[in-house]
């Protein structure tokens, strides 16, 4: 196996919550057609992620987020890694969140056929290892059109 020179990583993630972060990003993209979270704090006890949306989600949409997240966890999707050079990145992978000094080799994290994105953090091996996704609450900022999801992994 080749040794790849990647950027230094400065935090210690809780792998189940960090992997759930990837799933929630893609779930929001698929339900609302938005981008990945613009503000995320992922912790062992409680996490929060904010998304820019065109409308305040209904209670039904909030329940659908929670339902899909638990379904993805129950589906036991494999979490795999792939190393590619910047010019080999798949079309659907955005580089706008990579640091300016990002290495030439990028580690992609794939969760089944559901999500792929550059990431150097720690993850579980498959989604069933996440546990249960529990939505603790949401907030809507009308002025910013920002929707915050608070959740925990049990």
Secondary structure as GFF3:
##gff-version 3
##sequence-region A 1 154
A	DSSP	alpha_helix	15	32	.	.	.	ID=ss1
A	DSSP	beta_strand	39	41	.	.	.	ID=ss2
A	DSSP	beta_strand	47	52	.	.	.	ID=ss3
A	DSSP	alpha_helix	59	74	.	.	.	ID=ss4
A	DSSP	beta_strand	79	85	.	.	.	ID=ss5
A	DSSP	three_ten_helix	86	88	.	.	.	ID=ss6
A	DSSP	beta_strand	105	111	.	.	.	ID=ss7
A	DSSP	beta_strand	115	118	.	.	.	ID=ss8
A	DSSP	three_ten_helix	127	129	.	.	.	ID=ss9
A	DSSP	beta_strand	133	141	.	.	.	ID=ss10
A	DSSP	beta_strand	146	153	.	.	.	ID=ss11
###
